[in-house]
């Protein structure tokens, strides 16, 4: 194989990977691939044609291959999760896009014929999910630099997009995690004043500051359940005590799964602060 052919085949693999390792022929062609480059990539073993009109990388997910056999592909929250967007809870059944719109066993089918853009996926998340589900998806798209807030505003201008525009108004581009986003949403909905990523000199950023009085840290297991993470948490907590600032550490799982308990703890802490002698 010539060098130029190898370069083109690598670009084909990149394009297939962009779709999640399984892609429709028409989508690949729309992104600049050619019939010749697809054929050469198949011959070279870089991709395989798993059925008519669908190609896959060797390490493609079995779900994506199964969907391709039904002329379908991931969409909505199922695709958002694959893209790395923040999804509070995975759908019980995968959400899939299919031009034919026919039922597919074990799936929720969206009738979609054209190539899907990021905005299409976000629109589906808003339509299918709750307000906080939509906020998590849209805010993560901004935080991860997949799109900007002005681009979201330009997309959601239809008469029926009132709810989407309200969600866009809630986005904090400085958010650091889905737990922080969800906690901020429920605290503000409860009527509390909330500042995100509040800086405390000598300590660093707090996930949230509630009513200007109470810090809230939404701790995920990936960072905090490590020796270095634990040591840093101790340092920060000690300094916060010295500075006289109250702070709650709430597990991310609780924020995402039991926000009512989080709200109860925050209200009780605020009452304690208010009743403490000054």
C-alpha positions as CSV (number, residue, x, y, z in Angstrom):
1,X,0.0,0.0,0.0
2,X,1.3,3.5,-0.9
3,X,2.0,6.1,1.8
4,X,-0.9,8.3,0.5
5,X,-3.3,5.4,0.7
6,X,-2.2,4.7,4.3
7,X,-2.8,8.3,5.2
8,X,-6.3,8.2,3.7
9,X,-7.1,4.9,5.4
10,X,-6.0,6.3,8.8
11,X,-8.4,9.2,8.2
12,X,-11.2,6.8,7.5
13,X,-10.6,5.1,10.8
14,X,-10.6,8.4,12.5
15,X,-14.0,9.3,10.9
16,X,-15.5,5.9,11.9
17,X,-14.2,6.4,15.5
18,X,-15.8,9.8,15.6
19,X,-19.2,8.1,15.2
20,X,-18.4,5.6,18.1
21,X,-16.5,3.0,16.0
22,X,-19.5,2.0,13.9
23,X,-20.7,4.4,11.2
24,X,-23.1,4.6,8.3
25,X,-21.6,4.9,4.8
26,X,-23.7,8.0,4.0
27,X,-22.5,9.7,7.2
28,X,-18.9,8.9,6.3
29,X,-19.3,10.3,2.8
30,X,-20.9,13.4,4.2
31,X,-17.7,14.0,6.3
32,X,-15.4,13.8,3.3
33,X,-14.6,10.1,2.9
34,X,-14.8,8.6,-0.6
35,X,-16.1,5.3,-1.8
36,X,-12.5,4.5,-2.9
37,X,-11.0,5.3,0.6
38,X,-13.7,3.2,2.3
39,X,-12.9,0.3,0.0
40,X,-9.2,0.6,0.6
41,X,-9.6,0.7,4.3
42,X,-11.7,-2.5,4.2
43,X,-9.0,-4.2,2.0
44,X,-6.3,-3.1,4.5
45,X,-8.3,-4.5,7.4
46,X,-8.6,-1.2,9.1
47,X,-12.4,-1.3,9.0
48,X,-14.9,-4.0,8.1
49,X,-18.2,-3.7,6.3
50,X,-20.5,-5.4,8.8
51,X,-23.7,-5.1,6.8
52,X,-25.0,-3.0,3.9
53,X,-24.1,0.6,4.4
54,X,-22.3,0.2,7.8
55,X,-18.6,0.0,8.7
56,X,-16.9,-0.8,11.9
57,X,-13.5,-0.7,13.6
58,X,-12.1,-4.0,14.9
59,X,-12.8,-3.1,18.5
60,X,-16.4,-1.8,18.0
61,X,-18.9,-2.3,20.8
62,X,-21.2,-5.3,20.3
63,X,-24.2,-3.0,20.9
64,X,-23.2,-0.8,18.0
65,X,-22.8,-3.8,15.7
66,X,-26.2,-5.1,16.8
67,X,-27.8,-1.8,16.0
68,X,-26.1,-1.6,12.6
69,X,-27.6,-4.9,11.7
70,X,-31.0,-3.3,12.4
71,X,-30.0,-0.1,10.4
72,X,-29.9,1.9,13.6
73,X,-27.3,3.8,15.7
74,X,-27.1,5.3,19.2
75,X,-28.8,8.6,19.9
76,X,-30.2,10.8,22.7
77,X,-28.7,9.9,26.2
78,X,-27.2,6.7,24.9
79,X,-25.1,8.6,22.4
80,X,-24.5,11.5,24.8
81,X,-22.9,9.0,27.3
82,X,-20.7,7.5,24.6
83,X,-19.5,11.1,23.7
84,X,-18.5,11.6,27.3
85,X,-21.3,14.1,28.1
86,X,-22.7,14.1,31.6
87,X,-25.6,11.7,32.0
88,X,-27.2,11.4,35.5
89,X,-28.5,7.9,35.0
90,X,-28.1,5.6,32.0
91,X,-31.4,4.9,30.2
92,X,-32.8,1.5,31.1
93,X,-33.0,0.8,27.4
94,X,-30.6,2.1,24.8
95,X,-32.0,5.1,22.8
96,X,-31.4,4.5,19.1
97,X,-31.9,6.4,15.8
98,X,-33.4,4.6,12.8
99,X,-34.7,6.0,9.6
100,X,-37.3,3.2,9.3
101,X,-38.7,4.0,12.8
102,X,-39.7,0.4,13.3
103,X,-39.5,-1.2,16.8
104,X,-36.1,-2.8,17.7
105,X,-36.2,-5.3,20.6
106,X,-34.8,-3.9,23.8
107,X,-34.4,-0.3,22.4
108,X,-36.2,3.0,22.4
109,X,-36.4,4.0,18.8
110,X,-36.2,7.6,17.5
111,X,-37.1,8.1,13.9
112,X,-34.0,9.9,12.5
113,X,-32.8,9.8,8.9
114,X,-30.1,12.4,8.4
115,X,-26.7,12.5,10.0
116,X,-26.8,13.5,13.6
117,X,-24.9,16.6,14.9
118,X,-24.1,17.3,18.5
119,X,-27.0,19.8,18.6
120,X,-29.3,17.0,17.5
121,X,-28.2,14.8,20.3
122,X,-28.6,17.7,22.9
123,X,-32.0,18.5,21.6
124,X,-33.1,14.9,22.0
125,X,-31.7,14.9,25.6
126,X,-33.8,17.9,26.4
127,X,-36.9,16.3,24.8
128,X,-36.5,12.9,26.5
129,X,-35.2,13.9,29.9
130,X,-36.1,16.2,32.8
131,X,-34.8,19.7,33.2
132,X,-31.8,18.7,35.3
133,X,-31.0,15.9,32.8
134,X,-30.9,18.4,30.0
135,X,-28.8,20.8,32.1
136,X,-26.2,18.1,32.8
137,X,-25.9,17.3,29.1
138,X,-25.8,20.9,27.8
139,X,-23.5,22.1,30.6
140,X,-21.0,19.3,30.0
141,X,-20.9,20.0,26.3
142,X,-19.8,23.6,27.1
143,X,-17.4,22.5,29.9
144,X,-15.8,19.9,27.6
145,X,-15.5,22.6,24.9
146,X,-17.7,20.7,22.4
147,X,-19.7,23.8,21.9
148,X,-20.2,27.3,23.3
149,X,-23.1,29.0,25.0
150,X,-23.7,31.4,22.0
151,X,-23.8,28.3,19.7
152,X,-26.5,26.8,22.0
153,X,-28.5,30.0,21.9
154,X,-28.3,30.1,18.2
155,X,-29.6,26.5,17.9
156,X,-32.5,26.8,20.3
157,X,-34.5,29.6,18.8
158,X,-37.7,27.9,17.9
159,X,-41.0,28.7,19.6
160,X,-41.0,25.3,21.3
161,X,-37.5,25.8,22.6
162,X,-38.6,27.9,25.7
163,X,-37.5,25.1,28.1
164,X,-34.2,24.7,26.3
165,X,-33.5,28.4,26.6
166,X,-34.2,28.3,30.3
167,X,-31.7,25.5,30.7
168,X,-29.1,27.4,28.7
169,X,-29.5,30.3,31.2
170,X,-28.6,27.9,34.0
171,X,-25.3,26.8,32.5
172,X,-22.1,27.5,34.5
173,X,-19.1,27.0,32.2
174,X,-16.8,26.8,35.2
175,X,-18.5,23.7,36.6
176,X,-16.1,20.8,37.3
177,X,-18.4,17.8,37.6
178,X,-21.9,16.4,37.1
179,X,-22.4,16.2,40.8
180,X,-21.6,19.9,41.2
181,X,-24.1,20.8,38.4
182,X,-26.9,18.7,39.8
183,X,-26.3,20.0,43.4
184,X,-26.3,23.6,42.2
185,X,-29.6,22.9,40.3
186,X,-31.5,21.5,43.2
187,X,-30.1,24.1,45.7
188,X,-31.2,26.9,43.5
189,X,-34.5,25.4,42.8
190,X,-35.0,25.3,46.6
191,X,-34.6,29.1,46.6
192,X,-31.1,29.2,47.9
193,X,-28.3,31.5,46.7
194,X,-25.5,29.4,45.2
195,X,-22.1,30.4,43.9
196,X,-20.1,27.9,41.9
197,X,-16.4,27.3,42.2
198,X,-16.0,29.8,45.0
199,X,-12.4,30.7,45.7
200,X,-11.1,30.7,49.3
201,X,-7.6,32.1,49.8
202,X,-5.1,29.4,50.9
203,X,-7.7,26.6,50.3
204,X,-8.6,26.8,46.7
205,X,-12.0,26.4,44.9
206,X,-15.0,25.1,46.7
207,X,-17.6,23.4,44.5
208,X,-20.4,25.6,45.8
209,X,-21.0,28.3,48.4
210,X,-24.6,28.4,49.7
211,X,-26.1,31.6,51.0
212,X,-22.6,33.0,51.3
213,X,-22.2,30.9,54.5
214,X,-21.9,27.2,53.8
215,X,-19.4,25.5,51.5
216,X,-20.5,22.3,49.8
217,X,-18.1,19.8,48.2
218,X,-19.5,17.1,46.0
219,X,-17.0,14.3,46.4
220,X,-16.7,11.7,43.6
221,X,-14.8,8.4,44.3
222,X,-12.3,8.7,41.4
223,X,-10.3,11.5,43.0
224,X,-11.3,11.5,46.7
225,X,-10.9,7.8,47.4
226,X,-7.1,8.0,46.9
227,X,-4.2,8.6,49.3
228,X,-3.4,12.0,47.7
229,X,-7.0,13.0,47.4
230,X,-7.7,12.1,51.1
231,X,-4.6,14.1,52.2
232,X,-5.7,17.1,50.2
233,X,-9.2,16.9,51.6
234,X,-7.8,16.9,55.2
235,X,-5.7,19.9,54.4
236,X,-8.6,21.9,53.0
237,X,-11.0,20.9,55.7
238,X,-8.5,22.0,58.5
239,X,-7.9,25.3,56.8
240,X,-11.7,25.9,56.4
241,X,-12.2,25.4,60.1
242,X,-9.3,27.8,60.9
243,X,-10.9,30.4,58.6
244,X,-14.3,29.9,60.3
245,X,-16.1,28.6,57.2
246,X,-18.5,25.7,57.5
247,X,-18.4,23.1,54.8
248,X,-20.3,19.9,54.0
249,X,-18.8,17.0,52.1
250,X,-21.6,15.2,50.2
251,X,-20.9,12.0,48.2
252,X,-21.6,12.5,44.5
253,X,-23.7,9.3,44.5
254,X,-26.0,10.9,47.1
255,X,-26.2,14.2,45.1
256,X,-27.2,12.3,41.9
257,X,-29.4,9.6,43.6
258,X,-30.9,11.3,46.7
259,X,-30.9,15.1,46.2
260,X,-33.6,15.4,48.9
261,X,-31.1,14.2,51.6
262,X,-28.5,16.7,50.3
263,X,-31.1,19.5,50.6
264,X,-32.0,18.3,54.1
265,X,-28.4,18.4,55.2
266,X,-27.8,21.8,53.7
267,X,-30.9,23.3,55.4
268,X,-30.0,21.9,58.7
269,X,-26.4,23.2,58.4
270,X,-27.7,26.7,57.5
271,X,-30.0,26.6,60.5
272,X,-27.0,25.7,62.8
273,X,-24.9,28.5,61.3
274,X,-27.8,31.0,61.8
275,X,-28.3,30.0,65.4
276,X,-24.6,29.9,66.4
277,X,-23.4,32.8,68.5
278,X,-21.4,35.4,66.6
